[in-house]
């Protein structure tokens, strides 16, 4: 453990459900305990002094209770900073004092986080810490969707709902790197963003009816539909996605930006042409340190060869977590939002 660590920190801690983003203003505590100082770290944990915390839609699901969690609880699923404490059983090949890492863990809307060493990834040479953090939750999600949930290739056509969103932008770029044809949807104000990341066809779903979107997708695929629809929007778009899929294609529902997808009658899958339905999650695709490293190395490789470009839209102070959530939920984002936790 590094010397001189404080016993308390600033952290966003919720005592229960917070329905409106503005309610986070009252959740910033200045006297939260720093893990690992008064009590030891777990043997496989590391303590990270956070420079940044990533902001993701899943954070709003926990905040509003869509994903229930026992109170009190902190927000955030990813962070980046310097390792300042190491558990007794953490191999140096994983991480050591002074390393700069990006990690998956909870909570991260705080100055210090104790996290599983298996979920830490050392910052490689030539990649900025803030850019690398955009590849954690969103990048890893896009990677497993395009490479494993439904593997894309040059003979595949995919539909990406919310193609101009954080995960959507990376997913489109990975799909193009794999040679696939990409049809993207987004709001009319973000069409140019979706085009800029490589969509072959962009359909603004706030200007077109769902029937018109389906019609345009079918026209673009010789009446067959797409091989796979990746849908992170959920409630508002899942039926549209189903209708865009060709026989024996796949609907991949991986998010709830518009609300949770309601129960689906298996007969609906038959009616759409014997399509497949899956609801994957990131941690279902992570099997430990080696697996995390393999996936992150793949993403970093795409960053370095120019296949993927990431955009950090804004860095907000930890005290502005409410603003970050409001921007996400209002559809005002065109890039990654980060919270600045410490200045290292």
GITAWO-V449921 format. One record per backbone hydrogen bond with DSSP energy under -0.5 kcal/mol. CO is the residue of the C=O (numbers start at 1). NH is the residue of the N-H. E is the energy in kcal/mol with one decimal. If there is no record, write none. Layout:
CO;NH;E / CO;NH;E
This chain:
2;5;-0.6 / 7;34;-2.4 / 9;32;-1.8 / 10;111;-1.5 / 11;13;-0.8 / 11;29;-3.4 / 12;75;-0.9 / 14;72;-0.7 / 14;73;-2.0 / 17;19;-0.5 / 20;23;-1.6 / 21;24;-2.2 / 22;25;-1.7 / 23;26;-0.9 / 24;27;-1.8 / 25;28;-0.6 / 27;13;-2.8 / 27;29;-0.7 / 29;11;-2.2 / 32;9;-2.3 / 33;35;-0.7 / 34;37;-1.3 / 34;38;-0.6 / 42;45;-2.1 / 43;89;-2.4 / 44;117;-2.8 / 45;87;-2.9 / 46;48;-0.5 / 46;115;-2.7 / 47;84;-3.0 / 47;85;-1.2 / 48;50;-0.9 / 48;113;-2.1 / 49;82;-1.8 / 51;341;-2.1 / 51;342;-0.5 / 52;80;-2.2 / 53;339;-2.9 / 56;59;-1.5 / 56;60;-0.7 / 57;60;-0.9 / 57;61;-1.3 / 58;62;-1.8 / 59;63;-2.2 / 60;64;-2.3 / 61;65;-0.7 / 61;66;-1.2 / 61;67;-1.8 / 63;18;-3.1 / 66;68;-0.7 / 73;14;-3.3 / 75;108;-2.4 / 75;109;-2.3 / 77;105;-1.7 / 78;54;-1.5 / 79;103;-2.5 / 80;51;-3.1 / 80;52;-2.1 / 81;101;-2.7 / 82;49;-3.1 / 82;84;-0.5 / 83;98;-2.9 / 84;2;-3.0 / 85;47;-2.5 / 87;90;-1.4 / 89;91;-0.6 / 91;94;-1.6 / 91;95;-1.6 / 96;99;-2.2 / 99;83;-2.9 / 99;101;-0.5 / 100;123;-2.6 / 101;81;-2.2 / 102;121;-2.8 / 103;79;-1.8 / 108;110;-2.6 / 109;12;-2.7 / 111;50;-2.2 / 113;48;-2.9 / 113;115;-0.6 / 115;46;-2.5 / 116;119;-1.9 / 117;120;-1.6 / 119;104;-1.8 / 121;102;-2.5 / 124;127;-1.5 / 128;132;-2.6 / 129;133;-1.9 / 130;134;-1.0 / 131;134;-0.7 / 132;135;-1.7 / 133;136;-1.6 / 134;139;-0.6 / 135;140;-0.7 / 136;140;-2.4 / 137;141;-1.8 / 138;142;-2.3 / 139;143;-2.4 / 140;144;-2.4 / 141;145;-2.2 / 142;146;-2.3 / 143;147;-2.1 / 144;148;-2.0 / 144;149;-2.9 / 145;150;-1.9 / 146;152;-2.5 / 148;151;-0.5 / 153;156;-1.8 / 156;181;-2.5 / 157;227;-2.4 / 157;228;-1.1 / 158;183;-2.8 / 159;161;-0.6 / 159;230;-3.2 / 160;163;-0.6 / 160;185;-2.1 / 162;165;-1.8 / 165;169;-2.8 / 166;170;-1.2 / 167;171;-2.8 / 168;172;-2.7 / 169;173;-1.7 / 170;174;-2.5 / 171;175;-2.7 / 172;176;-2.2 / 173;177;-2.1 / 174;178;-1.8 / 175;180;-2.3 / 176;179;-1.3 / 181;158;-2.6 / 182;184;-0.5 / 182;200;-2.2 / 182;201;-1.3 / 183;160;-2.7 / 184;203;-2.7 / 185;163;-3.0 / 186;205;-1.7 / 187;190;-2.0 / 188;191;-1.0 / 190;194;-2.1 / 191;195;-2.4 / 192;196;-2.3 / 193;197;-1.3 / 194;199;-1.8 / 195;198;-1.4 / 201;184;-3.1 / 202;204;-0.5 / 203;186;-1.4 / 203;205;-0.8 / 204;207;-1.3 / 204;208;-1.8 / 209;213;-2.4 / 210;214;-2.4 / 211;215;-2.3 / 212;216;-2.6 / 213;217;-2.3 / 214;218;-2.6 / 215;219;-2.5 / 216;220;-1.9 / 217;221;-0.7 / 218;221;-0.9 / 218;223;-3.5 / 219;222;-1.0 / 221;224;-2.0 / 226;246;-2.8 / 227;250;-2.0 / 228;159;-2.4 / 229;231;-0.7 / 229;252;-2.9 / 230;161;-2.3 / 230;232;-0.6 / 231;254;-2.1 / 231;255;-1.0 / 232;257;-1.8 / 233;235;-0.7 / 233;258;-3.2 / 234;237;-1.2 / 234;238;-2.3 / 237;241;-2.7 / 238;242;-2.4 / 239;243;-2.0 / 240;244;-0.8 / 241;244;-1.0 / 242;245;-1.2 / 244;226;-2.9 / 246;249;-2.1 / 249;276;-3.1 / 250;229;-2.2 / 250;252;-0.6 / 251;253;-0.7 / 251;278;-2.2 / 252;231;-3.3 / 252;254;-0.7 / 256;259;-1.9 / 259;235;-2.1 / 263;265;-0.5 / 265;268;-2.4 / 265;269;-0.7 / 266;269;-0.7 / 266;270;-1.2 / 267;271;-2.5 / 268;272;-1.5 / 269;274;-0.7 / 269;275;-1.8 / 270;273;-1.8 / 270;274;-0.7 / 273;248;-2.3 / 276;251;-3.1 / 278;253;-2.2 / 281;284;-0.9 / 282;285;-2.2 / 283;286;-0.7 / 285;287;-0.5 / 288;292;-2.7 / 289;293;-2.8 / 290;294;-2.3 / 291;295;-2.2 / 292;296;-2.9 / 293;297;-3.0 / 294;298;-1.6 / 295;299;-2.0 / 296;300;-3.0 / 297;301;-2.3 / 298;302;-1.8 / 299;303;-2.1 / 300;304;-2.8 / 301;305;-2.0 / 302;307;-1.3 / 302;308;-1.7 / 303;306;-0.9 / 311;313;-0.9 / 311;336;-3.4 / 314;316;-0.6 / 314;338;-2.2 / 316;340;-3.3 / 317;320;-2.5 / 318;321;-1.2 / 320;324;-2.0 / 321;325;-2.2 / 322;326;-2.3 / 323;327;-2.4 / 324;328;-2.1 / 325;329;-2.7 / 326;330;-1.8 / 327;332;-2.2 / 327;333;-0.5 / 328;331;-1.2 / 336;313;-1.5 / 336;314;-1.5 / 337;55;-1.9 / 338;316;-3.3 / 339;53;-2.1 / 339;341;-0.7 / 340;318;-1.2 / 342;344;-0.8
